[in-house]
């Protein structure tokens, strides 16, 4: 008797376990090819040999640094040795947010000039962050481009010209890519781009962003890429993240194309640990092979004039690509909804279920979802509170995420089990089934209407539910009964469909988002488990209690393990930057410590007298730091000279034009100008001996209150800018050099479980400058 009651649930559990195993097997990175691989295929070992030569010294090479110049020479020499004629493109450029610099791009053409013909671009960036050598981000892609350049010479010429672009200044703010699309003549003939980047050092290569004409693109991708890993939901999620790549600039230039990245071991990203030793051959093999395949498919496409049209798409366990045009989604969703409503009406009329049971089922599903998500989010908040998980506003990953990854799912199982006990009789199989199916159908219609890229799992599940319930609906219509096998099938098919869709997503969720992925995993699992609730409702009480007990145990175990395990490790260190600040206005000098955990690490607290309460790094700044008094070094302050006075136009909106000469007297490579909150920089440009070139004037996003110049020349720059809003009376000026002018003992005190990241340890000299001498004179300050 019990066996028959539990059969559906056991089959569902076995099916989900198989899907889980298939997910892990499918999304493993590929096997790297050795140096003996045929010359016309991509070999990770050959790429890594190049990578070792390029960045094996471990020296960071940010925009404007001597190390970047050296690396650029090495890359140029390698292209020359392959028989190419690499060209350098340089120029002053600002991005939309006010970061400016002078990147030097390397542009390489395959088989002569494209002339007027449409061309395809393959891109990677050679600059790194100041903190680390950027072996995976993005040295591996640069080495891969060199390997691909060699292969292209060995293959027949493609239908369309190929341009290889190795950009500079990506880390500073996409500066090289912006310079290329805005100013390089070849940028006008490019129709599609393939971009290779990384937000980690390992893992499979995901294609997470495409152009708008993705119906056309995904057809090419499907035909070209052997191990597809992509879906239209990745991009929906990616848009929510603060990350950008050069592909953003390419899309602004209306290029179609593909953006590939691997995201495993994000703990090493933008730190000194992103070195050649930690570069992963599998990741490089997958990404290099994908890049070459996508480039070749585009370069041999019959035409590069992409027909408009968007698709919903996903890979079938990395073996095939499934795609359909976005406009089919909403009608299909509505059809599925109509079918389900019709089936529900038949079940209601046939007496298989009552309206009250459906309502109870739906209340149960909502209670399970809400209680599980609240519990998981509450546990996460608690773990953050007791410093066992870093705060969500920083890099919120831990060294050992597995226990909480499992616990987040177990919490959903626990809630579903509890609700099934509560409502087994009151809702019953069909009460839960109809409620779950209708809820998914409504979510399906909503996503199909507003976020089609995210709709595919809901659509497939709703259609599976509609089809799976047909035999029962027919049976109820004719005989007023439905046998247990047919009934179980009605739940099994949608349950396996939804888990088949979400397991590959759950596989990458934590990696993508950090610990906020835990409550999200609980939500996603909870939505999926709603389809299993009908089977839980008819299972025996003993099985339900065992499931509840096991889930509670696993969830509790996951939380306890997370509390006991170290948050950070040598392989997954905390990001802690030490800074030396000189305030030229007050004469004060301080050590500043910025860290992910928002708690001052004990080893640093013991090394100097830090104020226990963090403060903003400067007036109006968002980032907080711990302060300790430091000995004073005689560092010269940054120079800022007003070359042209602001003039108010009578009758016009308050706005003013400035020309400022900025220079770091101590040769620091970065300068920041911070304006008062109400004064927004509207447009900025570089003034040369010949005056302001209008081509070099960049409009900024409205509301920009700062300017940053990266890779500042020794003799400084003269900037012209318009300030909208309040006329700025004062400006804060900072110059920043990499490394500490003072405070080596603090770097040594940083524990093995901590590392610098991003800009790394820096020395900053800060002063305030009046921009309004006329007002100062009126106030009697002169
Ligand atoms: Zn990058």
Boltz pocket constraint, residues with backbone or C-beta under 6 A from the ligand:
constraints:
  - pocket:
      binder: B
      contacts: [[A, 125], [A, 137], [A, 138], [A, 170], [A, 197], [A, 198]]
      max_distance: 6.0
